[in-house]
């Protein structure tokens, strides 16, 4: 059996999650009072630049820290990263944990930042 690449694993994750673009993410966030945006990039990246309404939980710490940010399994959760791959993997993990309304923003961070933080 060949070794799976990161692209293979991300592709498999995409089959089990909801992927959204920036505009869809904005609509979900603004139409759901308790929506949460989780930045799954490493802490140093989030420290230098993050979305106004996001909370940073590095993908490697997600399972251990997410319930401290969101304990409601029905809440809308949006994940994002630098390019969409880690956001997909994080979204799949959240679904496996029992969260029911999880969406991965599959856009570059720069695109998300430019469009999402506009007032």
C-alpha positions as CSV (number, residue, x, y, z in Angstrom):
1,X,0.0,0.0,0.0
2,X,1.5,3.4,-1.0
3,X,2.0,6.1,1.5
4,X,-0.7,8.8,1.4
5,X,0.3,12.3,0.7
6,X,-1.0,15.4,2.6
7,X,-3.1,16.1,-0.5
8,X,-4.6,12.7,-0.4
9,X,-5.6,13.1,3.3
10,X,-6.9,16.6,2.7
11,X,-8.9,15.3,-0.3
12,X,-10.4,12.6,1.9
13,X,-11.3,15.1,4.6
14,X,-13.1,17.3,2.1
15,X,-15.5,14.4,1.3
16,X,-16.7,14.5,4.9
17,X,-17.0,18.2,5.7
18,X,-18.6,21.4,4.5
19,X,-16.3,23.7,2.5
20,X,-17.2,27.3,2.0
21,X,-15.7,30.3,0.3
22,X,-15.1,33.7,2.0
23,X,-18.5,35.1,1.1
24,X,-20.4,32.1,2.3
25,X,-18.3,32.2,5.5
26,X,-19.2,35.8,6.1
27,X,-22.9,35.0,5.7
28,X,-22.7,32.1,8.1
29,X,-20.8,34.1,10.7
30,X,-23.1,37.1,10.6
31,X,-26.3,35.2,10.5
32,X,-25.5,33.0,13.5
33,X,-25.2,34.8,16.8
34,X,-22.9,32.2,18.5
35,X,-20.7,31.4,15.5
36,X,-17.0,30.8,16.2
37,X,-14.1,31.3,13.8
38,X,-11.1,29.2,14.7
39,X,-7.7,30.0,13.2
40,X,-5.9,26.7,13.1
41,X,-2.5,28.2,12.0
42,X,0.4,28.1,14.4
43,X,0.3,30.7,17.2
44,X,3.2,32.8,15.8
45,X,1.3,33.3,12.6
46,X,-1.9,34.3,14.4
47,X,0.0,36.6,16.7
48,X,1.4,38.6,13.8
49,X,-2.0,38.8,11.9
50,X,-5.4,37.4,12.6
51,X,-9.1,38.0,11.8
52,X,-10.8,40.5,14.1
53,X,-13.3,37.9,15.3
54,X,-11.2,34.7,15.3
55,X,-9.7,32.7,18.1
56,X,-6.4,30.9,17.5
57,X,-6.2,27.2,18.3
58,X,-3.3,25.5,16.5
59,X,-4.4,22.4,14.7
60,X,-2.2,20.2,16.9
61,X,-4.0,21.5,20.0
62,X,-7.5,21.5,18.6
63,X,-8.9,18.4,20.4
64,X,-7.6,19.6,23.7
65,X,-8.7,23.2,23.6
66,X,-11.8,23.6,21.5
67,X,-14.3,22.8,24.2
68,X,-13.0,25.8,26.1
69,X,-13.9,28.0,23.2
70,X,-17.1,26.2,22.1
71,X,-18.9,23.6,24.1
72,X,-22.1,23.7,22.1
73,X,-22.1,20.9,19.5
74,X,-24.7,22.7,17.4
75,X,-22.8,26.0,17.2
76,X,-21.6,27.2,13.8
77,X,-17.8,26.8,13.7
78,X,-15.7,28.1,10.8
79,X,-12.1,26.9,10.5
80,X,-9.4,28.7,8.5
81,X,-5.7,28.5,8.0
82,X,-3.1,29.8,5.5
83,X,-4.4,28.0,2.4
84,X,-7.4,25.8,3.3
85,X,-5.7,22.4,3.9
86,X,-5.3,22.5,7.6
87,X,-8.8,24.1,7.9
88,X,-10.2,21.0,6.2
89,X,-8.3,18.6,8.5
90,X,-9.4,20.6,11.5
91,X,-13.1,20.7,10.4
92,X,-13.0,16.9,9.9
93,X,-11.6,16.5,13.5
94,X,-14.4,18.7,14.9
95,X,-17.0,16.7,13.0
96,X,-15.5,13.5,14.4
97,X,-15.6,15.0,17.9
98,X,-19.4,15.6,17.5
99,X,-19.7,19.2,16.3
100,X,-22.6,19.4,13.9
101,X,-22.2,22.7,12.0
102,X,-18.6,22.9,11.0
103,X,-17.3,24.7,7.9
104,X,-13.8,25.0,6.5
105,X,-13.0,28.2,4.7
106,X,-11.0,27.0,1.7
107,X,-9.3,30.2,0.6
108,X,-6.0,31.7,1.3
109,X,-5.5,33.6,4.5
110,X,-4.8,36.8,2.6
111,X,-8.1,36.6,0.7
112,X,-10.0,35.8,3.9
113,X,-8.4,38.7,5.8
114,X,-9.0,41.2,3.0
115,X,-12.7,40.3,2.6
116,X,-13.8,39.0,6.0
117,X,-12.6,42.0,8.1
118,X,-14.2,44.6,5.9
119,X,-16.9,46.5,7.7
